[in-house]
Amino acid sequence: MPDDKKAERIIKSDYCRVLVTETAPYETPIIFSNDGFYNISKKHDTRTGFAKIIENLFIRSKGEKWSTVPYQYKIRKSATDFRCLSVLHPLSQWQIRLFYERYEHLICHYCTLGHFSIRTPFKTASIFYYKSSWENIGQYKRGTVDDTSSETRLKHSSSFYSYKGYTRLYKMFNSKAFLDLEKDFSILKTLDVSKCFDSIYTHSIAWATKDKSFVKDGRYAASIFGNNFDNIIRMANHNETNGIVIGPEVSRIFSEIIFQDVDCKVEAKLGSEKFNWILGVDYSIKRYVDDVFIFARSVDVANKIYEIYADTLLSYKLHVNSSKSQLYQRPFFTPKSKVIRDVNLYVNEFTERFLEEIEEGASLKPKKIFKVDRLVRSFIDAIKSTCSSEGMEYDEVSSYIISALFERTKLLINIPKSFDFETGVNDYKDACIVFLEVLHFFYSVAPSVSSSYKFCASLILICRFADQHLGHYKHTIKHRAFDLSLSLLDSDTFHKRADVDNFISLEVLNVILSLSDFGAAYLLPPHIVEKVFGEDSSYFNIVSCLFYIKDHNQYSAIRENTHKKLDAKLQDMSKILSNTEQACLLLDSLTCPYIDRKRKIKYINRLCTAMKISKPNQQELGDFFSYYASEYWFINWREVDLLNALERKELRQVY
């Protein structure tokens, strides 16, 4: 397939884009983003009336001893492990935006001191790159076209900074540089930092910067930078010094600065008179965030470097997980690498059986399929056999397969202008069915949050393609997609909740949110909706439920129950300027079209009482609701096209 990246210019003076790229987690419900927050922040200085009062509270309000509590939630990392992610309070996010504006160049300086990192910011971004394959699906988007500036920002800006190195770790292993390392060094030893972000001591950022010079009086400037960065990260996490929040890009940059100093100290020790080892000659180290790869000519040298790196980490209160360390001798080929290689061959072989490249790889045209079930079964059996022989779970390969099929879905629906649907419509119908069957199988056996975005995008794209081009077969495709998803959501295995606090089943939420794109004729039975949302009264669960059920009559009992959850959450707002979950719930509720005005006014009055501010009169309320009818904070209730949201998800995944 051809390289399909294109470039666009970024407005470097727009520091509010920090709110879009640096302060929110990637793994969130499809409908959640900071795009509305960005728009509101950009317009804040021109705002008047009660909207100005609200925004002053949640963007600019900050006392001398401010501290906020992030909204924390857990998602599945694997079948048995979980990740705890955080959404930061709007006030904290705004402080981070100000920090970037003040220190954007100093951040880059401290991120480029070492020589080990393969993924680090090195300058403020001026150009962003995006996959033109997304441009090919513009014909399947709905609603009005966004204005140019909004389209530029929302669709393509993935990071405030330009990064050097590799966008994904697997790309390093597939690179010529890795082959050169294998040619030069016979030993590879891995080092894993135990619970890295949870263990980082925030004050250590000052240790990593206080001795480095950048301006005339280097130590003074560095001390201010380090202390301020420490303060921002710590206060955004309820003034905690042990551990930093996981999810926002700013946390990775915080940790990168610390690791850069570790890298420098390790290189200095290895180059000292005691060892006199030269980087690139006697050894090499590659680090991707907190994953360290040590290349050496002997096991003894690799072990010594491991020991020195681990000891240097200890000075920052960081520890290695020795049980996860692996030692490889040439050839550097792990069981997982072998499985992924085999799976890639099977995916190519599978798709070539019923698809052929046309227009120099820009499109895929379906061939005649004689037995859909047999084609699907043979591919699944091949993957099953490979995983079984190597002792691998589906978790190790399902995300890769879904991603590969998603890319081919985009090429399948990019139909050539010369194609004759009179003779080829049946082939397209069968190809769509094959994609749906395989995608649902691999998603159901090993669902993950990251693959949910590509799975949902594939689902929506195939159904919209069928709507536009497959005539009466569009009902066949849509019914099959809906039935497979219904079976997925009704499965106890798929829907099994984890017995851990603050767990959010995003891989389930995203599927049900994507089904809202199917329209009123394809609504899920109330018992399925109840099964998905249940009694969970967390922020993501409440807003996702309201988004899906909208004003549909059959969900009246669920709606009433959800409103009760919301009322309970917004009962006492005395701590709303520190409580992120409550702040986000209130702000999204005030712009939600599925919450009546009477209830919104009740929430506003509670806020005014708690914050000891004057309650707005009827005229002020009218102006406020009129203005906010076209605004949103974190949930775009009027998103006419979930494809836009899914596109932004894919393009913004930096790590």
C-alpha positions in Angstrom: 0.0 0.0 0.0 1.3 3.5 -0.8 2.6 6.0 1.7 -0.4 8.2 2.1 0.7 11.0 4.4 0.0 14.7 3.7 1.1 17.8 5.6 -0.6 21.0 6.8 0.6 24.1 8.6 0.0 24.8 12.3 -0.5 28.3 13.9 2.3 28.2 16.4 1.0 31.2 18.3 -2.2 29.4 19.2 -1.2 28.1 22.7 -4.8 27.0 23.4 -4.1 24.0 21.2 -2.2 22.6 24.3 -5.7 21.9 25.6 -6.4 19.7 22.5 -3.1 17.8 22.4 -1.4 17.7 25.8 -3.9 17.6 28.7 -6.5 14.9 27.9 -6.1 11.1 27.8 -6.3 9.3 24.5 -8.4 6.4 25.9 -11.8 8.0 26.5 -15.3 7.5 25.1 -15.7 8.3 21.4 -17.8 11.3 22.2 -15.3 12.9 24.7 -12.7 15.4 23.7 -11.3 18.8 24.6 -12.4 20.4 21.3 -15.3 22.3 22.9 -13.1 23.4 25.8 -10.6 24.7 23.2 -13.3 26.7 21.4 -14.7 28.2 24.6 -11.2 29.1 25.8 -10.5 30.8 22.5 -13.6 32.9 22.8 -13.5 33.6 26.5 -12.2 37.1 26.3 -15.1 38.2 24.2 -17.7 36.5 26.3 -20.4 38.5 28.3 -23.2 37.7 30.7 -23.5 34.6 32.9 -21.5 32.5 30.4 -18.6 34.8 31.3 -19.1 34.1 35.0 -19.2 30.3 34.4 -16.1 30.4 32.3 -14.2 32.6 34.8 -14.9 30.0 37.4 -13.8 27.0 35.4 -11.0 28.4 33.3 -9.4 31.4 35.0 -10.3 30.9 38.7 -7.2 30.0 40.7 -6.3 30.7 44.3 -2.8 30.9 45.7 -3.1 27.3 47.1 -5.2 25.8 44.3 -5.4 22.0 44.1 -7.6 19.8 42.0 -8.7 16.2 42.2 -8.6 14.4 38.8 -11.3 12.2 37.5 -9.7 8.8 37.6 -10.9 5.7 35.9 -9.5 2.2 35.1 -9.5 0.5 31.8 -8.3 -3.0 30.8 -4.7 -3.3 29.9 -4.9 -7.0 29.4 -7.1 -9.9 30.5 -5.8 -9.5 34.1 -4.2 -6.0 34.3 -5.7 -2.5 34.4 -4.5 1.0 33.7 -5.6 3.9 35.9 -6.1 7.1 33.7 -7.0 10.6 34.7 -9.0 13.5 33.3 -7.7 16.8 34.7 -9.8 19.6 36.0 -10.3 22.5 33.5 -8.5 24.8 35.9 -5.5 22.5 35.9 -5.5 22.2 32.2 -5.5 25.9 31.8 -2.5 26.2 34.1 -0.7 23.7 31.9 -1.5 25.7 28.8 0.0 28.8 30.5 3.1 26.7 31.5 3.6 25.7 27.9 3.3 29.2 26.7 6.0 30.3 29.2 8.4 27.4 28.8 7.8 25.8 25.4 11.5 26.1 24.3 12.9 25.1 27.7 10.8 21.9 27.7 12.4 20.9 24.4 15.8 21.7 25.7 15.5 19.3 28.6 13.9 16.7 26.4 16.9 16.6 24.0 19.9 16.3 26.4 20.4 12.6 26.2 21.1 10.2 23.4 19.0 7.2 24.3 15.4 8.2 23.7 13.7 7.1 20.5 10.6 9.2 21.0 11.1 12.8 22.3 9.9 16.3 21.5 12.5 18.5 19.9 10.7 21.6 18.7 7.4 23.3 18.6 5.3 21.8 15.8 4.8 23.9 12.7 3.6 21.2 10.4 1.3 18.2 11.1 1.0 15.1 9.0 -2.2 13.1 8.5 -3.2 10.0 6.5 -4.9 11.0 3.2 -6.9 7.7 3.4 -9.2 9.7 5.8 -9.6 12.3 3.1 -10.9 9.6 0.8 -13.9 8.9 3.1 -15.1 12.5 3.0 -18.0 11.4 0.8 -19.3 9.2 3.7 -19.4 12.1 6.2 -22.7 13.7 7.2 -23.8 17.3 8.1 -22.1 20.6 7.3 -18.5 20.9 6.6 -16.5 22.5 9.4 -14.9 25.8 8.8 -11.3 25.7 7.6 -9.6 26.7 10.9 -11.7 24.3 12.9 -11.1 21.5 10.4 -7.4 22.1 10.5 -7.2 22.0 14.3 -9.7 19.3 15.1 -8.7 16.8 12.4 -5.0 16.9 12.3 -3.0 18.5 15.1 -1.8 15.5 17.1 0.8 17.2 19.3 2.0 20.6 20.4 5.5 19.4 19.6 7.3 17.7 16.7 8.8 14.4 17.8 11.9 12.7 16.6 12.3 9.0 16.6 9.5 6.4 16.2 5.8 7.0 16.6 5.4 3.4 17.8 7.9 1.0 19.4 7.2 -1.8 16.9 8.5 0.6 14.1 11.9 0.6 15.7 12.0 -3.2 15.6 11.0 -3.1 11.9 13.5 -0.5 11.0 16.9 -0.7 9.3 18.4 0.9 12.4 17.4 -2.2 14.4 19.0 -4.5 11.9 22.2 -2.4 12.2 22.1 -2.8 16.0 21.7 -6.6 15.6 24.6 -6.6 13.2 26.8 -4.7 15.6 25.7 -6.3 19.0 25.0 -9.9 19.8 23.1 -9.3 23.0 19.9 -7.5 23.8 18.7 -7.1 27.4 15.5 -5.3 28.3 14.8 -3.2 31.4 11.3 -2.5 32.7 10.7 0.3 35.1 8.2 -0.9 37.7 4.9 1.2 37.8 6.8 4.2 36.4 4.3 7.0 36.4 2.8 5.8 39.7 6.3 5.9 41.3 7.7 9.2 40.0 8.5 11.6 42.8 7.3 15.0 41.5 10.1 17.0 43.2 12.6 14.9 41.2 12.0 17.1 38.2 14.0 19.8 40.0 16.8 17.3 40.5 16.8 16.6 36.7 17.0 20.3 35.8 18.8 22.3 38.5 22.4 21.6 37.3 21.7 22.1 33.6 22.3 25.5 32.1 20.1 27.1 29.4 20.2 30.8 29.9 22.8 33.1 31.4 22.2 32.2 35.0 21.3 28.6 34.2 20.8 27.2 37.7 18.4 29.9 38.7 16.3 29.6 35.5 16.3 25.8 35.7 15.3 25.9 39.4 12.3 28.1 38.5 11.3 25.8 35.6 11.7 22.6 37.6 9.8 23.9 40.6 7.0 25.3 38.4 6.6 22.1 36.5 6.6 20.2 39.8 3.9 22.5 41.1 1.7 22.2 38.0 1.8 18.4 37.9 1.5 18.0 41.7 -1.4 20.4 42.2 -3.3 18.8 39.2 -3.2 15.6 41.2 -4.5 16.7 44.6 -1.0 17.9 45.7 0.4 14.4 45.6 4.2 14.1 45.4 4.3 10.4 44.9 3.1 9.5 41.4 1.9 11.6 38.5 -1.4 11.2 36.5 -1.4 8.8 33.6 -3.0 9.7 30.3 -2.3 13.3 29.4 0.7 13.9 27.1 2.1 16.5 29.6 2.8 13.6 32.0 4.9 11.8 29.4 6.9 15.0 28.8 7.4 15.4 32.6 8.7 11.8 32.8 10.8 12.3 29.7 12.8 15.1 31.3 13.6 13.0 34.3 14.6 10.0 32.1 16.8 12.3 29.9 18.8 13.1 33.0 19.0 9.4 33.9 20.2 8.7 30.4 22.9 11.4 30.6 24.2 10.2 34.0 24.3 6.6 32.7 26.2 7.5 29.6 28.7 9.6 31.7 29.3 6.6 34.1 29.8 4.2 31.2 32.3 6.6 29.6 34.2 7.2 32.8 37.8 5.9 33.3 36.4 2.8 35.1 34.7 1.5 32.0 35.7 3.8 29.1 32.8 2.4 27.0 31.8 4.4 24.0 28.1 4.7 23.0 27.6 3.2 19.6 30.9 1.3 19.7 30.9 -0.8 22.9 27.2 -0.6 23.6 23.9 1.1 22.6 20.8 1.9 24.6 17.4 2.7 23.1 14.6 4.0 25.4 11.0 4.4 24.5 9.3 6.3 27.3 10.1 3.9 30.2 11.0 0.8 28.2 14.8 0.4 28.0 16.7 -1.8 25.5 20.4 -2.5 26.1 22.6 -3.7 23.2 26.0 -5.1 24.0 28.7 -7.4 22.7 28.6 -9.8 25.7 26.2 -10.8 28.5 28.6 -9.4 31.1 28.6 -6.0 29.5 24.8 -6.0 29.1 24.3 -7.0 32.8 26.7 -4.3 34.0 24.9 -1.6 32.0 21.6 -2.9 33.4 23.0 -2.7 36.9 24.2 0.9 36.4 20.9 2.0 34.8 18.9 0.4 37.6 21.1 2.1 40.2 20.8 5.5 38.6 17.0 5.1 38.6 17.1 4.4 42.3 18.4 7.9 42.9 15.1 9.1 41.5 13.1 6.7 43.6 12.4 4.5 40.6 12.8 0.8 40.6 13.2 -1.9 37.9 11.0 -4.9 37.6 13.7 -7.6 37.3 11.1 -10.4 36.7 10.2 -8.7 33.4 13.7 -8.3 32.1 14.6 -10.5 29.1 17.9 -11.4 27.6 18.1 -12.2 23.9 21.0 -13.5 21.8 21.1 -13.1 18.0 18.8 -13.4 16.2 16.6 -10.9 18.2 13.3 -12.6 17.5 10.7 -13.0 20.3 7.8 -15.4 20.2 5.4 -12.4 19.8 7.5 -11.1 16.9 7.1 -14.4 15.2 3.4 -14.6 15.8 2.9 -11.0 14.5 5.0 -11.8 11.4 2.9 -15.0 10.7 -0.3 -13.1 11.3 0.7 -10.4 8.9 1.3 -13.0 6.2 -2.1 -14.6 6.9 -3.8 -11.2 6.8 -2.2 -10.5 3.4 -3.0 -13.9 2.1 -6.6 -13.7 3.4 -7.4 -10.3 1.8 -5.7 -11.2 -1.5 -8.2 -14.1 -1.8 -11.1 -11.7 -2.2 -9.6 -8.2 -2.9 -7.3 -6.8 -5.5 -5.4 -3.5 -5.6 -6.4 -1.0 -8.3 -5.4 2.6 -9.0 -1.8 2.0 -7.8 -3.0 0.7 -4.4 -5.3 3.6 -3.6 -8.4 1.3 -3.8 -9.3 -2.3 -3.3 -11.8 -4.0 -5.6 -13.6 -7.2 -4.4 -13.3 -10.4 -6.3 -16.1 -13.0 -6.4 -16.5 -14.9 -3.1 -18.0 -18.4 -3.5 -18.3 -19.3 0.2 -18.3 -16.4 2.6 -18.5 -18.7 5.7 -15.6 -20.9 4.4 -13.4 -17.9 3.7 -14.0 -16.4 7.2 -13.5 -19.7 8.9 -10.2 -20.5 7.1 -8.7 -17.2 8.2 -9.8 -17.5 11.8 -8.5 -21.1 11.9 -5.1 -20.0 10.6 -4.8 -17.3 13.3 -6.0 -19.8 15.9 -3.4 -22.4 14.9 -0.6 -19.8 15.0 -1.5 -18.5 18.5 -2.0 -22.1 19.8 1.4 -23.3 18.5 3.2 -20.4 20.0 1.3 -20.4 23.3 -0.1 -16.9 22.6 -3.5 -15.5 23.6 -5.8 -13.7 21.1 -5.0 -10.5 23.1 -1.5 -10.5 21.4 -2.9 -10.3 17.9 -6.5 -9.1 17.8 -5.6 -5.4 17.9 -3.2 -5.9 15.0 -5.7 -7.7 12.9 -8.5 -5.1 13.5 -6.1 -2.3 12.6 -5.0 -4.1 9.4 -8.6 -4.8 8.4 -9.6 -1.2 9.2 -6.9 0.1 6.8 -8.3 -2.2 4.1 -11.8 -1.1 4.8 -10.9 2.5 4.0 -9.4 1.3 0.7 -12.4 -0.9 -0.1 -14.9 1.9 0.2 -12.7 4.3 -1.8 -14.4 3.1 -5.0 -12.9 4.0 -8.4 -15.1 6.4 -10.5 -15.1 3.9 -13.4 -16.5 1.0 -11.4 -19.7 -0.5 -12.6 -22.0 -1.3 -9.7 -24.5 -3.0 -12.0 -22.2 -6.0 -12.3 -20.1 -5.6 -9.1 -22.6 -4.8 -6.3 -22.9 -8.4 -5.2 -19.1 -8.7 -4.8 -19.0 -5.6 -2.6 -21.9 -6.9 -0.5 -20.0 -10.2 0.2 -16.8 -8.4 0.9 -18.5 -6.1 3.5 -20.1 -9.2 5.2 -16.6 -10.8 5.4 -15.1 -7.7 7.0 -18.0 -7.5 9.5 -17.8 -11.2 10.5 -14.0 -11.2 11.0 -13.9 -7.8 12.8 -16.6 -8.9 15.2 -15.0 -12.2 15.9 -11.5 -10.8 16.8 -13.1 -7.9 18.8 -15.3 -10.2 20.8 -12.6 -12.6 21.8 -10.1 -9.9 22.9 -11.7 -6.4 23.1 -9.4 -3.5 23.9 -9.9 0.3 24.1 -7.4 1.1 21.5 -8.9 -1.3 18.9 -12.4 -0.1 19.8 -11.9 3.1 17.8 -10.8 1.3 14.6 -13.5 -1.4 15.1 -16.3 1.3 15.5 -15.0 3.3 12.6 -15.0 0.2 10.4 -18.5 -0.5 11.4 -19.8 3.0 10.6 -17.9 3.2 7.3 -19.1 -0.1 6.0 -22.7 0.7 6.8 -22.5 4.2 5.3 -20.9 2.8 2.2 -23.7 0.3 1.9 -26.3 3.1 2.3 -24.8 5.0 -0.6 -23.8 2.3 -3.0 -25.3 -1.1 -2.4 -28.9 -0.4 -3.2 -31.3 -2.9 -1.5 -28.3 -4.7 0.0 -27.8 -1.8 2.4 -30.4 -3.4 4.6 -28.6 -6.7 4.5 -25.3 -5.1 5.6 -26.8 -2.9 8.3 -28.9 -5.7 9.7 -25.9 -7.9 9.9 -23.7 -5.3 11.5 -26.5 -4.5 14.0 -27.1 -8.2 14.8 -23.5 -9.0 15.3 -23.1 -5.9 17.6 -26.2 -6.9 19.5 -24.9 -10.4 20.1 -21.6 -8.8 21.2 -23.3 -6.5 23.8 -25.6 -9.3 25.0 -22.7 -11.7 25.6 -21.9 -12.2 29.3 -18.3 -12.9 28.4 -17.8 -9.7 26.5 -19.7 -7.6 29.0 -18.2 -9.1 32.2 -17.4 -6.2 34.5 -14.1 -6.1 36.4 -14.4 -6.1 40.2 -12.1 -3.1 40.6 -13.0 0.4 41.7 -13.7 3.1 39.1 -13.6 0.6 36.2 -15.0 1.8 33.0 -15.7 -0.7 30.2 -14.7 1.7 27.4 -14.5 -1.2 24.9 -18.2 -1.7 25.5 -19.2 1.9 25.7 -17.6 2.8 22.4 -19.5 0.0 20.6 -22.9 1.2 21.9 -22.0 4.8 21.1 -21.1 3.8 17.5 -24.5 2.1 17.1 -26.2 5.5 17.8 -25.0 6.3 14.3 -27.4 3.7 12.8 -30.5 5.8 13.5 -33.9 5.3 15.2 -34.7 2.2 13.2 -31.8 0.3 14.8 -32.2 1.0 18.6 -31.0 -1.5 21.1 -33.6 -3.2 23.3 -33.9 -1.4 26.7 -32.6 -4.5 28.6 -29.3 -4.3 26.6 -28.9 -0.6 27.3 -29.6 -1.2 31.0 -27.1 -4.0 31.0 -24.4 -1.8 29.5 -25.0 1.2 31.8 -26.4 -0.5 34.9 -26.1 1.3 38.2 -22.7 2.9 37.5 -23.0 6.6 38.2 -19.5 7.7 37.0 -19.1 10.7 34.7 -18.3 8.7 31.5 -21.2 6.3 32.1 -23.8 9.0 32.7 -22.9 11.1 29.6 -22.5 8.1 27.4 -26.0 6.9 28.4 -27.6 10.3 27.8 -25.9 10.5 24.4 -27.2 7.1 23.3 -30.8 7.2 24.7 -31.4 10.8 23.6 -35.2 11.5 23.6 -36.3 8.0 22.5 -39.5 7.0 24.4 -38.5 3.4 25.0 -35.7 4.5 27.3 -37.8 6.7 29.5 -37.2 4.6 32.6 -33.4 4.5 31.9 -33.5 8.3 31.4 -35.3 8.9 34.7 -32.7 6.7 36.5 -29.8 8.5 34.8 -31.2 11.9 35.8 -31.4 10.7 39.4 -27.7 9.7 39.3 -26.9 13.2 37.9 -28.9 14.9 40.5 -27.1 13.0 43.3 -23.7 13.9 41.7 -24.6 17.6 41.5 -26.2 17.9 44.9 -23.4 19.6 46.8 -21.1 21.8 44.6 -19.0 23.3 47.4 -15.9 21.5 46.0 -16.6 21.8 42.3 -13.6 23.9 41.7 -11.4 21.0 42.8 -13.5 18.0 41.9 -12.9 17.2 38.2 -15.7 14.7 37.8 -18.3 17.1 39.2 -17.0 20.0 37.2 -17.2 18.1 33.9 -20.6 16.7 34.7 -22.0 20.1 35.4 -20.5 21.8 32.3 -21.6 19.0 30.0 -25.1 19.0 31.6 -25.6 22.7 30.9 -25.1 22.1 27.2 -26.9 18.8 26.9 -30.1 19.0 24.8 -31.5 15.9 26.5 -31.7 17.6 29.9 -34.7 20.0 30.4 -34.1 23.6 31.2 -35.8 23.4 34.6 -33.2 20.8 35.8 -30.3 23.0 34.3 -31.6 26.0 36.2 -31.6 23.9 39.4 -28.0 23.0 38.9 -27.1 26.7 38.2 -28.8 27.8 41.4 -26.9 25.2 43.4 -23.7 26.3 41.8 -24.3 30.0 42.6 -25.2 29.1 46.2 -22.1 27.0 46.7 -19.8 29.6 45.0 -21.6 32.6 46.7 -22.3 34.4 43.5 -25.5 36.1 42.4 -28.1 34.0 40.7 -28.9 35.0 37.1 -32.3 36.6 36.3 -34.6 35.3 33.7 -33.1 37.5 31.0 -29.6 36.4 31.8 -30.6 32.8 31.9 -32.3 33.1 28.5 -29.2 34.7 27.0 -27.0 32.0 28.6 -29.0 29.1 27.2 -29.4 30.7 23.8 -25.6 31.1 23.6 -24.7 27.7 24.9 -27.2 26.0 22.6 -24.3 26.0 20.0 -21.5 25.4 22.4 -20.2 22.4 24.3 -17.3 21.6 26.7 -16.2 18.0 26.6 -19.2 16.1 25.1 -20.3 17.2 21.7 -24.0 16.4 22.1 -24.8 17.5 18.6 -22.0 15.7 16.9 -23.6 15.1 13.5 -20.9 12.7 12.5 -19.1 10.2 14.8 -16.6 9.6 12.0 -15.1 13.0 12.7 -14.7 12.0 16.4 -13.1 8.7 15.4 -10.8 10.3 12.9 -9.5 12.7 15.5 -8.9 9.8 17.9 -6.7 8.0 15.4 -4.8 11.1 14.3 -4.1 12.2 17.9 -2.5 9.1 19.2 1.0 10.3 19.8 2.4 7.3 21.7 
